[in-house]
Amino acid sequence: MSTGFDGASSVDVLGGLPADERRALERIAKRRLWVALPLAHEEAEPAFYHHPGASLPQREDDGIWLRVLAGSAFGMTSPVQTLSPLFYVEAAMSAGSALSLPSEHEERAVYVVHGAVGCGTERTEAGRMLVFVPGAAVALRADSAARIVLLGGAPLDSRRCIHWNFVSSSRERIEQAKRDWKERRFPRVPGDEVEFVPLPDS
């Protein structure tokens, strides 16, 4: 019913940034990105693939470090399998640096993990996301050393419903999934057959 990419990484790899900016960004940042599957793949069997950090394309230039976790952007393509056109990029920007977002994806956004970035007259700090108008020229500037996530892709091919960890185009399918979870009809995770997380009431 849904798929997701988890990213957890340290910016210790950012050797090109000045030492004080590296220290400001050395906290580990953990993020979870859920990507709704296209209708044609909505009931695909669950799958998991591990990709070591070293297998993900990255580059550093003019005070900006980029790594493509999933999809394609900035002339790089991740080996992570996706079922729709998208991009999911982590980046570190040194103070005063500037970054133009690619325009090949219709939907684009930036989430600020640490620091502060600006775009035009907008300025956003950690914990906020800017969503950009399709087709607009987007140039980000780092008002301070910043760690950001760039993401987006093609629009969904239909509306999605969500409840807890369940995502589907059908409310009836969500209700069925809730019943299946309560009655423990989902397969157990190998090696984790004991713990069970109850379905939230809300």
Secondary structure as GFF3:
##gff-version 3
##sequence-region A 1 202
A	DSSP	beta_strand	3	9	.	.	.	ID=ss1
A	DSSP	three_ten_helix	11	13	.	.	.	ID=ss2
A	DSSP	alpha_helix	19	24	.	.	.	ID=ss3
A	DSSP	beta_strand	29	35	.	.	.	ID=ss4
A	DSSP	three_ten_helix	39	41	.	.	.	ID=ss5
A	DSSP	three_ten_helix	53	55	.	.	.	ID=ss6
A	DSSP	beta_strand	58	61	.	.	.	ID=ss7
A	DSSP	beta_strand	64	73	.	.	.	ID=ss8
A	DSSP	beta_strand	76	77	.	.	.	ID=ss9
A	DSSP	beta_strand	86	93	.	.	.	ID=ss10
A	DSSP	beta_strand	98	100	.	.	.	ID=ss11
A	DSSP	beta_strand	107	114	.	.	.	ID=ss12
A	DSSP	beta_strand	116	119	.	.	.	ID=ss13
A	DSSP	beta_strand	122	125	.	.	.	ID=ss14
A	DSSP	beta_strand	129	132	.	.	.	ID=ss15
A	DSSP	beta_strand	139	142	.	.	.	ID=ss16
A	DSSP	beta_strand	146	153	.	.	.	ID=ss17
A	DSSP	beta_strand	161	163	.	.	.	ID=ss18
A	DSSP	beta_strand	166	168	.	.	.	ID=ss19
A	DSSP	alpha_helix	171	182	.	.	.	ID=ss20
###
